[in-house]
Amino acid sequence: MRGNSSRKILSGVGKVAIVTVVAAIVFFALGYAIGYTVSSSAVKAEKYTFMPPLSEGYARIILVRHGETDWSVAGKLQGQKDIPLNAKGIEEAKALAERFSFLRGEVAAIYSSDLSRCVQTANILSEKLGVQVKTMSELREMDVGEWVGLTVKEVAEKYPDQLKNWVKDPAANPPPGGESTQDLRDRCFKALDEIAKENAGKIAVVVTHGGVIKTIICDLLGIPPSSYGIAWGKIDIEEVSITVIDYKVGGKGKILVVNNIMLPLEE
């Protein structure tokens, strides 16, 4: 009797295990299929990423940081200084455009900071995606005032007290002649609200700056502008990286991807 009972139990366990394995296979197969059949209202899945369906009333916004400049190579704070892409930055933008080719016909709009390093990047993407670029001054980098053109080390040497105060609370202690992180946050989300309103249920590409992208990430995570001095140091936004959010007018949003480097690795 005990032998028969044991065999029955083992048989039952085996059936449950088989059913579980089959269910898991079906689940992952279905997930894979869904990933490659997302509707046109959401970013199509590609081999390097997966995007869930877009929620009703939201816009899917692909945030792109501009390509390399001579100042970024030198570690200089660019702020709102109109620094163009260098030769490598142009090639980076072209490579990113190739990676974006699967989105042709999916992207409804392209927006860009009106500074040339972003406009150049956006125009290269525009050629591949077949969408015109709309510039917005609200998408400019933070105005760093007297710190523009300096490295962080030089700022620390020339403005030690101001830099310490900025790190502690950049909303209350903007760079000399620059803007506060609260002002930066407000203009960024004014632009986001406009973009989301114009592109609800659609995909929009936004070419902008590292400080703007970090501001958006912080805000969606509930980090106040007074804490950006610490938080920004913990977020990397590389040149021509993408950060993807779903956003709805009024500050409602969720983060899907951060700092995705879509370019081939250098050998």
N, C-alpha and C positions, 0 to 999 in steps of 0.2 A: 504493500500500500504506500509506504513512504517513498519507494522508488518511483512508483507511478505518479505520485503527487509532485515529486521533484521534477520529473520529466515534463509534466503539465505546466509547472511554473516556469521552467526554462523555455518551454515552447512558447508560452505567453509572452515572456520577456523578449524572446527573439522576434516575435511578430511585432511587438511594440517598437523594437529597435529598427526593424525594417521600415515600418510605417513612418517613423521619425526621420530616417535617412531620406526616404522618398519625398516627404514633405519639405525637408530642407532643400533638396535638389530643386523641387518645383518652385519654392520660395525664391531661391537665388536666381533660377532661370527666369522667373517672372520679373524679378528686380532688374536683371540684365536687360531683358526685353524692354521694360519700361524706360530704362536709361537711354535706349536708342530710339524711342518713339515719343519723346516729349513733344507736346504740341508747339506750334509756332509762337505761342504766348510765353514760352520759357526757353532759356538757352539750351540748345541741343547738347546731349552728352557727347564727349569726345574721348579719345583713348586715355587722356591724362586727367580727366575730371568727371564728376557726375553732378548734375544739377536736378534738384527736385522740381516738380511742377510749380508754376508761379501762382501764388494765392490771389484770390479775387481782389481787385482794387489796388494791387501793388504794381510797381514798375521794377523790372530787373535792371539794375544799374551796374555796369562793368566799369570800375574805376581803374584807369591806367595812369601810371606815373610816366612822365616824359623820359626821353632817352638821355644819354650822357652829354655833358657839356664840359668845356675846359675848366670851368669853375668847380664843378662837382668833383672832377679828378683831383684838383688842388685842395679840396676840402673847404672851399670858401662858402660862406653863407650867401645864397643868391637872393633870397627874399623876393622883392618885386623888381629887381634889376632885370632888364630884358636881355638875357644871355641866350644866344642861339645854341642849337645842337652842334657838337663837333662831328667829325667824319664817322667816328665809331657810333655816336648817337643816332645818326641817320641810318646806318646799317642795322642797328638794333631795332629801330622802328620798322624798317623794311622786313626784317625777319619776323617781327611780331605780326605784321600785316599778313604774312604768309600763313602763320599759325591761326589767324583769324578768318581765313578764307572760308572755312566751313560755316561761318555765320553770315555769309552773303545772302541777302534776302530775308534774314531774320532780324537784323538790327534796324530799328525804326528811325533812330536819330543819333548823331554824334555831337557832343558838346565839348568845348575846350576853354581853358583859361586863355585870355587874350595875349599872354606872353609868348614870344616866338618859339621858345623851346617846346611848349605844348602845342602850339598851332602847327609847327612843322611835323611833330609826331602825329597829330590828328589828321593832317592832310594826307600823309602816307597811308594811314588806315582807311581814310575816305576813298582813296583810289581803289583799294581792294574791295571795300564793302559797298561801294556805289551809293554812298549817302553823303550829303553836304554837311559841312561843319558849321556849327553855330557857336560863336565865341561869347563868353560871359566873364566880365571882370570880377564877379563874385567868386570865381574859381581860382583866382590868383593865390600865389603862395603868401604866407604871413609876411607882413611888412616888418622887417627887423630893424628899421631905422638906421641908427649910426653903426650897427653891427654888420651891415651889408659889405661884402667883400673881405671880411675877416674870417679866419678859421676859429673854431671854438677855443683853441689854445690862446689865440690872440685876444679874443673877447675876455677870457679869464684873466689875462695879464693887464689889459687896459681898463676893464670894467668889472673888477672882482666883486664888488658889493652888489652892483646891479644884476650881475649874473646869478649870484647866490639868491637874491630876492626873487629873481625870475623863476628859478628852479622851485623855490618854496611855494610861490603863488603867482604864476604868470598872468592870471586874470587881473590881479591888482597891481602888478609890477611889469608893465610892458617894457621892451627895449627902449632906450632913449630915442625919441622921435618915431617910434614904431607903434604897432597896434597891440592890444591885449588879446589874449586867447579867447576872451568872451566875445569881443568884436569879431574875431576870426570865425568862431563857432556860429554866430548869428548870421553872418553873410553866407557861409557855406550852406547852412540849412535853408536859407532863403532861396538859394539856387537849387538845392535838392527838391524843395517843395514845387518849384516851377517845373523842373524836369519830370518829377513824378506825376504832376497834374497833366502834362502834355503827353505822357507815355504810359498811362495806366494800362496794365495788361500787355505791355510791350517790353522790348529790350532797348536800352540806351547805353551808349558808350560815352564815358566822361574822361577826357584826358586832362589831368591836373597835376598837382605837386604833392610831395611827400607829407608836408605839414597839413594839407587839406585832407588827405586820405586818413592820416592818423587822427585828425579831429573827428572825422565821421565815425571811425572805429570806436574811439573813446566815448563819444556821445551815445552811440547805440548800446554800449556796454554799461552805460550809467555813470561814467567817470566825468566829473564836472571840470570845466575849464581851469579851475584853480589847481587842479592836480595834473595838468598836462605836462608840467615840467618834469615830473617823475615818470609818468606813464609813457610819454613819447620815447624815452630812453629804452623802454622794454618792447618797442614795436619796430620791426624792420620793414621798410618799404623800399625795395630795390628799384632801380631804373627799369622802365618798361615791364614792371611786374603788374599783375592784375589782382584786384580785390573786388569781390562780387557781393553785392547786397540786394535784398529785396526791400523796397522802401515805399511807404505810403505817406501822403501829405499829412503833416502834423507831427513829424518826428517818430513815426512808427516804422520800425525796420528790424531786419535780422541779417546777420552776417553769414555768408555761405563760404567764401574763400578769402584768404588773406595772403598777400605777397606771393602769389603764384608766379614763379619764373618760368615762362613758357618758351624761352629760347633754348636752343641746343647747348649742352655743356661744352665748354672749351676743352680741347684735347691737351 
